[in-house]
Amino acid sequence: MAAANGKKGITVKADEQLHAEVTQYLQSHGMTMSELVAMALQDALHPKNDMKEGKTMGNMRTLAFQVPKDLFQRIKDYLHRNNMTQKEFLFFPIRLSSFEPLA
């Protein structure tokens, strides 16, 4: 049986806190879950920026800032849980914002 409009479903389980964060994000950005998941998957599979270390270092610049110790640890824990680098963590919302309409 063919999928409607050539699309197939993807089902995932997320912990309650992440689900709540996603729901809030969707509401505040006027997006559907399908749009967010499709955007995240496209970005993960076909990134616009090559963020692998050493690939484009000639065009790269360092961005550094300080955060409170407890926030730093929360970020580190998040990165570990989600298998992300600090660079990926910083670039993700920047890439998401490129899809938002200008006010």
Backbone as a chain_set.jsonl record, in Angstrom:
{"seq": "MAAANGKKGITVKADEQLHAEVTQYLQSHGMTMSELVAMALQDALHPKNDMKEGKTMGNMRTLAFQVPKDLFQRIKDYLHRNNMTQKEFLFFPIRLSSFEPLA", "coords": {"N": [[0.846, -1.19, 0.0], [0.643, 2.177, -0.896], [2.052, 5.135, 0.509], [0.342, 8.108, 1.609], [0.602, 10.929, -0.466], [3.232, 10.25, -1.043], [4.593, 10.065, 1.339], [5.885, 8.759, 4.411], [5.348, 7.507, 7.728], [7.033, 8.389, 10.794], [7.739, 7.359, 13.967], [8.495, 8.29, 17.246], [9.69, 7.973, 20.61], [9.807, 10.131, 23.365], [11.182, 11.607, 26.318], [9.14, 13.025, 28.949], [9.767, 15.718, 29.596], [11.293, 16.635, 27.392], [9.353, 16.313, 25.42], [7.474, 18.202, 26.276], [8.998, 20.541, 25.934], [9.352, 20.506, 23.154], [6.675, 20.711, 22.322], [6.045, 23.281, 23.314], [7.859, 24.784, 21.789], [6.886, 24.298, 19.196], [4.342, 25.504, 19.357], [5.044, 28.177, 19.875], [6.389, 28.825, 17.566], [4.653, 28.372, 15.539], [4.602, 25.937, 14.137], [4.225, 22.596, 12.812], [4.51, 19.274, 14.164], [5.386, 17.519, 12.202], [6.641, 19.285, 10.401], [8.771, 20.249, 11.989], [10.194, 17.87, 12.613], [10.825, 16.959, 10.025], [12.439, 19.102, 9.176], [14.529, 18.942, 11.065], [15.537, 16.379, 10.517], [16.295, 16.652, 7.803], [18.263, 18.593, 8.144], [20.078, 17.228, 9.763], [20.815, 15.087, 8.136], [21.592, 16.328, 5.783], [23.446, 18.649, 6.182], [23.831, 22.215, 6.061], [26.092, 23.588, 6.737], [29.393, 22.47, 6.988], [30.203, 20.989, 9.756], [32.103, 19.363, 10.783], [35.023, 18.786, 12.591], [37.978, 20.364, 11.53], [37.445, 20.355, 8.782], [36.711, 22.792, 7.518], [38.378, 24.712, 8.587], [39.85, 26.944, 7.772], [38.009, 28.904, 7.13], [36.815, 29.397, 9.501], [36.046, 30.943, 12.664], [36.719, 31.698, 16.094], [34.37, 31.566, 18.699], [33.726, 32.622, 21.834], [32.414, 32.541, 25.134], [31.355, 33.231, 28.497], [29.584, 31.319, 30.92], [27.405, 30.735, 33.744], [28.509, 28.348, 36.211], [26.678, 26.248, 36.894], [24.898, 26.292, 34.718], [26.665, 25.681, 32.662], [27.292, 23.025, 33.346], [24.779, 21.835, 33.041], [24.436, 22.161, 30.297], [26.594, 20.615, 29.347], [25.764, 18.082, 30.272], [23.416, 17.796, 28.765], [24.517, 17.776, 26.183], [25.981, 15.411, 26.305], [23.914, 13.506, 26.733], [22.558, 13.764, 24.335], [24.406, 13.239, 22.438], [25.916, 15.322, 21.183], [28.059, 17.93, 19.913], [29.588, 20.914, 21.271], [29.625, 22.844, 19.312], [27.677, 21.939, 17.483], [25.479, 22.189, 19.159], [25.326, 24.974, 19.464], [24.996, 25.816, 16.802], [22.558, 24.667, 15.995], [20.111, 26.127, 16.882], [20.599, 28.439, 15.444], [20.474, 27.612, 12.79], [17.81, 26.778, 12.785], [16.53, 29.237, 13.103], [16.829, 30.37, 10.634], [14.712, 29.492, 9.202], [12.548, 30.815, 10.101], [10.038, 33.317, 9.678], [10.8, 36.734, 8.914], [10.261, 39.401, 11.179]], "CA": [[0.0, 0.0, 0.0], [1.451, 3.389, -1.015], [1.81, 6.171, 1.514], [-0.307, 9.312, 1.1], [1.508, 11.971, -0.94], [4.612, 9.774, -1.062], [5.202, 10.251, 2.659], [5.744, 7.654, 5.353], [5.386, 7.954, 9.117], [8.142, 8.119, 11.71], [7.257, 7.468, 15.341], [9.568, 8.274, 18.24], [9.327, 8.178, 22.01], [10.653, 11.13, 24.012], [10.8, 11.774, 27.716], [8.085, 14.031, 29.122], [10.303, 17.082, 29.571], [11.617, 16.963, 26.008], [8.079, 16.441, 24.71], [6.912, 19.502, 26.663], [9.805, 21.577, 25.276], [9.024, 20.475, 21.731], [5.318, 21.249, 22.197], [6.142, 24.73, 23.504], [8.554, 25.328, 20.617], [5.969, 24.246, 18.062], [3.308, 26.518, 19.555], [5.599, 29.527, 19.774], [6.895, 29.056, 16.215], [3.602, 28.091, 14.568], [5.015, 24.799, 13.312], [3.682, 21.286, 13.141], [5.527, 18.278, 14.503], [5.927, 17.023, 10.931], [7.575, 20.283, 9.872], [9.97, 20.274, 12.823], [10.944, 16.622, 12.438], [11.374, 16.966, 8.666], [13.528, 20.072, 9.155], [15.642, 18.405, 11.851], [16.117, 15.254, 9.783], [16.999, 17.192, 6.636], [19.459, 19.282, 8.615], [21.024, 16.227, 10.259], [21.285, 14.265, 7.023], [22.134, 17.176, 4.719], [23.748, 19.939, 6.82], [24.249, 23.317, 5.2], [27.458, 23.917, 7.137], [30.184, 21.3, 7.355], [30.645, 21.274, 11.113], [33.084, 18.387, 11.238], [36.281, 19.423, 12.961], [39.081, 20.322, 10.595], [37.056, 20.378, 7.373], [36.683, 24.152, 6.978], [38.979, 25.555, 9.613], [40.323, 28.189, 7.185], [36.91, 29.868, 7.124], [36.203, 29.4, 10.826], [36.503, 31.869, 13.695], [36.376, 31.219, 17.43], [33.37, 32.298, 19.463], [33.838, 32.177, 23.226], [31.69, 33.33, 26.121], [31.286, 32.587, 29.801], [28.261, 31.051, 31.475], [27.507, 30.255, 35.126], [28.967, 26.963, 36.346], [25.557, 25.305, 36.855], [24.411, 26.24, 33.343], [27.683, 24.949, 31.91], [27.134, 21.599, 33.618], [23.527, 21.404, 32.412], [24.698, 22.062, 28.859], [27.451, 19.44, 29.149], [24.912, 16.903, 30.454], [22.548, 17.731, 27.592], [25.344, 17.367, 25.047], [26.3, 13.994, 26.477], [22.682, 12.729, 26.52], [22.118, 13.869, 22.946], [25.551, 12.954, 21.572], [26.16, 16.53, 20.399], [29.216, 18.749, 20.257], [29.216, 22.283, 21.625], [29.4, 23.557, 18.056], [26.362, 21.535, 16.994], [24.511, 22.769, 20.092], [25.205, 26.395, 19.161], [24.533, 26.02, 15.433], [21.193, 24.18, 15.767], [19.088, 27.192, 16.88], [20.903, 29.4, 14.385], [19.913, 27.046, 11.568], [16.35, 26.822, 12.911], [16.054, 30.607, 12.93], [16.826, 30.721, 9.215], [13.432, 29.079, 8.648], [11.493, 31.638, 10.681], [9.795, 34.544, 8.918], [11.288, 37.966, 9.529], [9.167, 40.196, 11.758]], "C": [[0.886, 1.246, 0.0], [1.065, 4.398, 0.058], [1.17, 7.385, 0.847], [0.737, 10.351, 0.726], [2.967, 11.539, -0.943], [5.329, 9.924, 0.259], [4.936, 9.039, 3.531], [5.897, 8.2, 6.763], [6.668, 7.568, 9.834], [7.595, 8.341, 13.111], [8.439, 7.379, 16.281], [8.972, 8.44, 19.628], [10.315, 9.18, 22.592], [10.225, 11.243, 25.466], [9.852, 12.965, 27.84], [8.607, 15.457, 29.021], [10.639, 17.511, 28.146], [10.338, 17.154, 25.2], [7.437, 17.794, 25.011], [7.671, 20.647, 25.991], [9.473, 21.655, 23.79], [7.644, 21.081, 21.501], [5.325, 22.766, 22.328], [6.795, 25.393, 22.294], [7.613, 25.38, 19.416], [4.905, 25.33, 18.163], [3.862, 27.918, 19.335], [6.106, 29.853, 18.371], [5.87, 28.74, 15.125], [3.945, 26.956, 13.614], [4.25, 23.552, 13.713], [4.838, 20.365, 13.513], [6.178, 17.749, 13.227], [6.946, 17.989, 10.35], [8.877, 20.291, 10.659], [10.823, 19.028, 12.614], [11.574, 16.581, 11.05], [12.563, 17.913, 8.573], [14.75, 19.527, 9.899], [16.324, 17.256, 11.117], [16.872, 15.725, 8.545], [18.313, 17.838, 7.054], [20.511, 18.29, 9.096], [21.629, 15.422, 9.112], [21.978, 15.068, 5.927], [22.469, 18.56, 5.278], [24.224, 20.978, 5.809], [25.686, 23.719, 5.486], [28.177, 22.639, 7.494], [30.791, 21.581, 8.712], [31.643, 20.256, 11.629], [34.407, 19.102, 11.485], [37.311, 19.269, 11.852], [38.705, 20.444, 9.133], [37.138, 21.78, 6.77], [37.334, 25.13, 7.942], [39.497, 26.877, 9.049], [39.274, 29.277, 7.208], [36.275, 30.041, 8.492], [36.834, 30.463, 11.721], [36.022, 31.333, 15.031], [35.364, 32.154, 18.071], [33.432, 31.761, 20.883], [33.034, 33.115, 24.122], [31.617, 32.536, 27.404], [29.835, 32.431, 30.23], [28.443, 30.604, 32.918], [27.822, 28.756, 35.164], [27.814, 25.965, 36.239], [24.967, 25.185, 35.45], [25.384, 25.458, 32.463], [27.508, 23.447, 32.101], [25.856, 21.052, 32.992], [23.708, 21.23, 30.904], [25.544, 20.831, 28.559], [26.639, 18.152, 29.269], [24.0, 16.702, 29.241], [23.322, 17.23, 26.378], [25.657, 15.88, 25.113], [25.072, 13.122, 26.183], [22.289, 12.675, 25.046], [23.245, 13.662, 21.937], [25.836, 14.114, 20.617], [27.467, 17.172, 20.826], [28.717, 20.137, 20.657], [28.89, 23.078, 20.364], [28.025, 23.211, 17.485], [25.261, 22.151, 17.852], [24.271, 24.243, 19.772], [24.608, 26.62, 17.775], [23.076, 25.631, 15.23], [20.153, 25.3, 15.821], [19.348, 28.251, 15.818], [20.32, 28.903, 13.067], [18.39, 27.069, 11.623], [15.826, 28.22, 12.617], [16.037, 31.016, 11.465], [15.518, 30.323, 8.537], [12.285, 29.94, 9.16], [11.285, 32.886, 9.83], [10.336, 35.754, 9.671], [10.108, 38.787, 10.018], [9.088, 41.556, 11.101]], "O": [[1.793, 1.351, 0.825], [-0.095, 4.495, 0.457], [1.418, 7.663, -0.326], [1.652, 10.627, 1.503], [3.855, 12.386, -0.853], [6.559, 9.912, 0.296], [3.904, 8.379, 3.409], [6.513, 9.247, 6.961], [7.299, 6.558, 9.522], [7.046, 9.404, 13.404], [9.289, 6.5, 16.139], [7.88, 8.985, 19.788], [11.517, 9.092, 22.342], [9.066, 11.009, 25.808], [9.775, 13.805, 26.944], [7.956, 16.314, 28.422], [10.307, 18.623, 27.736], [10.256, 18.069, 24.38], [6.919, 18.455, 24.11], [7.061, 21.612, 25.53], [9.331, 22.745, 23.236], [7.464, 21.879, 20.581], [4.683, 23.46, 21.54], [6.338, 26.437, 21.829], [7.552, 26.385, 18.708], [4.599, 25.999, 17.176], [3.225, 28.749, 18.687], [6.239, 31.025, 18.019], [6.174, 28.827, 13.935], [3.619, 27.009, 12.428], [3.701, 23.465, 14.812], [5.997, 20.648, 13.211], [7.393, 17.553, 13.185], [7.995, 17.57, 9.862], [9.96, 20.335, 10.075], [12.04, 19.125, 12.457], [12.739, 16.206, 10.913], [13.581, 17.577, 7.967], [15.876, 19.64, 9.413], [17.552, 17.169, 11.099], [17.972, 15.245, 8.271], [19.343, 17.656, 6.406], [21.704, 18.487, 8.864], [22.821, 15.114, 9.123], [22.848, 14.55, 5.226], [21.842, 19.545, 4.89], [24.919, 20.664, 4.843], [26.413, 24.139, 4.585], [27.639, 21.806, 8.224], [31.771, 22.318, 8.822], [31.995, 20.287, 12.808], [34.846, 19.921, 10.677], [37.492, 18.182, 11.303], [39.593, 20.626, 8.301], [37.586, 21.94, 5.635], [36.871, 26.262, 8.087], [39.577, 27.855, 9.793], [39.61, 30.458, 7.296], [35.288, 30.764, 8.625], [37.997, 30.831, 11.555], [35.035, 30.601, 15.096], [35.489, 33.376, 17.994], [33.214, 30.571, 21.107], [32.983, 34.324, 23.894], [31.796, 31.318, 27.406], [28.984, 33.275, 29.95], [29.522, 30.14, 33.286], [27.449, 28.004, 34.264], [27.949, 24.942, 35.569], [24.578, 24.093, 35.035], [24.967, 24.666, 31.618], [27.568, 22.683, 31.138], [25.845, 19.936, 32.471], [23.2, 20.278, 30.311], [25.25, 20.087, 27.624], [26.803, 17.235, 28.464], [23.833, 15.584, 28.754], [22.846, 16.37, 25.637], [25.604, 15.178, 24.104], [25.174, 12.122, 25.472], [21.756, 11.673, 24.57], [23.067, 13.879, 20.739], [25.978, 13.922, 19.409], [27.928, 16.986, 21.952], [27.563, 20.487, 20.408], [27.972, 23.898, 20.365], [27.292, 24.101, 17.052], [24.232, 22.584, 17.334], [23.131, 24.706, 19.807], [23.795, 27.526, 17.595], [22.41, 26.209, 14.371], [19.367, 25.425, 14.882], [18.412, 28.892, 15.341], [19.737, 29.681, 12.312], [17.743, 27.35, 10.614], [14.797, 28.374, 11.959], [15.298, 31.927, 11.093], [15.241, 30.763, 7.421], [11.157, 29.801, 8.688], [12.249, 33.453, 9.317], [10.33, 35.792, 10.901], [9.076, 38.862, 9.352], [8.23, 42.364, 11.456]]}, "num_chains": 1, "name": "protein.A"}
